[in-house]
Amino acid sequence: MKYYGGCDVGSTYTKAVIVDDTGKIAASVIRRSKMNSAESSEKAMADCISQVPGINSTADLGYIVGTGYGRNRVPFADENVSEISCHAMGVHTVDPTVKAIIDIGGQDVKGIAVAPDGTVKNFAMNDKCAAGTGRFYEAMARSFEMTLEEFSTLSLKAKTAVPITAQCTVFAESEVIALVGEGKAPEEIAAGIQMAVARRCFVMAKKAGAVNSITLTGGCAKNEGLKKAIEKVLKIRVTALSVDPQLMGALGAAEFARRKGGAKA
Amino acid sequence: MRDLKHRVFFEHLLSDVKNELVDEALSEGKLALGYSCYFVPEVLLNLAGCFSVRMRAPGITDTSIATYYMSEKTCMYSRSLLERAIEGGYNFMAALISTETCSMMNRCHEHFEMLNLVKEYNEKFFVSHIDSPFVTKDYALKHYEKQLRKHVLDKLNGVYGVDVSDEALLAAIEKHNEVCRVVSEIGEYRKAENPPITGYEFHLIELISECCPQDLILPYLKETLEELKTRRADEKPWYRVRVVLAGGENDDPEFTKLIEDAGAFVVADRYCFGSLPGREEIIINDGETPLSAIARHYIETNQCPRFMNPEKVQGRKVYLKQLAEAYHADGLIVQQMKFCEYWEYERMYCQQVMEEDYGLPCMGIEKEYVNTSVGQLRTRFQAFTESLEIKKLEKEG
């Protein structure tokens, strides 16, 4: 059996996936990124390799593709592919019926339209500021002195949402503190934050060509509160994936590696 | 591919507006005339005893003082020029020729007068404003010619005694055309399948032709052209796809390099002004004076999105399509500076028309005057390159 690797070095998390020559996932890991991208990728891939019997190092993989913001610094990669192409391919391998993706990563939000063969048909990026990204959620959760999971769960308890007007992460944090000071219910403020991010996703969803449904990828895709807010605000169904949505970039990279390494698509 | 002989020197020339060739011309007593728009005919600023300098602010990092005067909702190019002027970066200039083209740049140039900039070092320094037409009708052309006479020639003659006779204009046209011929011939190499030049190198060459005195830069341009005739490209083309880069003002070759680092060869440049348009020779038709020929030339070749008449609006899209065909481009990148009042609309419209009507894949980029968010831009360019590459492979079967 031959194996192929994909390594997605993101700004917050590094993900690695190994697939076999049929495209089936043999192993995957998600690790917090370090300052040094090369070190992050080496650690993640080593952990991933350790889960697959019969292979001991990157030299045992038929082909490796690096992706994510640190893609140029993956020392063992045979080549790198942008995370936009990789997310499209990753989602396509899991669910070929998906035509539109919103990828909410640590430092940007991307809308991606997927072609029938899993390649990118069109894309749009919001990378001007941290509003609506993973960093934004980290700041908001910090204001509530909660983990991201706790924050998401809290927002689901709200019956109404307090509108959040600030777009900027820094100002939104101040606004949240002010609202808490005014005595607003924390779950309603949390729901308001989810709604604000969902609204920001609208443009990306439209640019990705979303009509009736969309899929979320990236770390923020695990945020149930956001999923519900998107469905409510955008009046669009969020399609769930059978594989961890945070792995889609690395999975796409592994699939590219599999195809480039000689295995048939 | 071996490096161009003068590449490092060219990069050095672009690192400062007052570069060593500008210094050399100043030491000969020549007048440096600044401009920042295609509506100011470069040729008129290269009359005997004068030389044109394209206004740039290389290496600018902070525009705080200019932002105070102009507000943060103005384009960074206009704020950068004002900031550099306040720093004293243009104190060597004899005049700044301006146009009414865009309100932000106009505001920048007005501040040269309001803050009494440069005048402290040259009391004869003046800012002159040309009223440029919005349409291309005959009456607009006549108005434009009058404006050029009144706000450029008469001012230069009146303040500095510059010879603005028809003979002097003819000599300026001849010199200008020679620069255009050489730059255009260099640019033609980009049409080759495996070209002996990169888009980055061409951007350097084109810019130095606008930022240095023509007499002094011409020998270097000619030498580079000769070098390209025998320069061998690597056996296999280095690029993955070919793109036309269009949009507003762009005087930063590093931006072109960023695109090319992602594997997309910038085969043609269609900015506010540069080589396409900008390096077409000026032809004097029968019955035309040198000035009327110059006025007609700069209106005819002008691709500014400020023009609202239907033939110009549609003509800009046709021009892009023609460029894409002539330079065998796979796609188009349209870049626009944040808050640019004309390109903001033009970019959106352009993307839609080029994709839907002409089937040319297109990507829009909003940028600042200096390269920021390089990591994000690199991702965008790489993703666009990958999508073009796949489309290209599909087309080739």
Boltz contact constraints between the chains, C-beta under 6 A:
constraints:
  - contact:
      token1: [A, 69]
      token2: [B, 375]
      max_distance: 6.0
  - contact:
      token1: [A, 82]
      token2: [B, 379]
      max_distance: 6.0
  - contact:
      token1: [A, 82]
      token2: [B, 382]
      max_distance: 6.0
  - contact:
      token1: [A, 82]
      token2: [B, 383]
      max_distance: 6.0
  - contact:
      token1: [A, 82]
      token2: [B, 386]
      max_distance: 6.0
  - contact:
      token1: [A, 84]
      token2: [B, 383]
      max_distance: 6.0
  - contact:
      token1: [A, 85]
      token2: [B, 383]
      max_distance: 6.0
  - contact:
      token1: [A, 85]
      token2: [B, 386]
      max_distance: 6.0
  - contact:
      token1: [A, 119]
      token2: [B, 390]
      max_distance: 6.0
  - contact:
      token1: [A, 120]
      token2: [B, 387]
      max_distance: 6.0
  - contact:
      token1: [A, 123]
      token2: [B, 383]
      max_distance: 6.0
  - contact:
      token1: [A, 127]
      token2: [B, 376]
      max_distance: 6.0
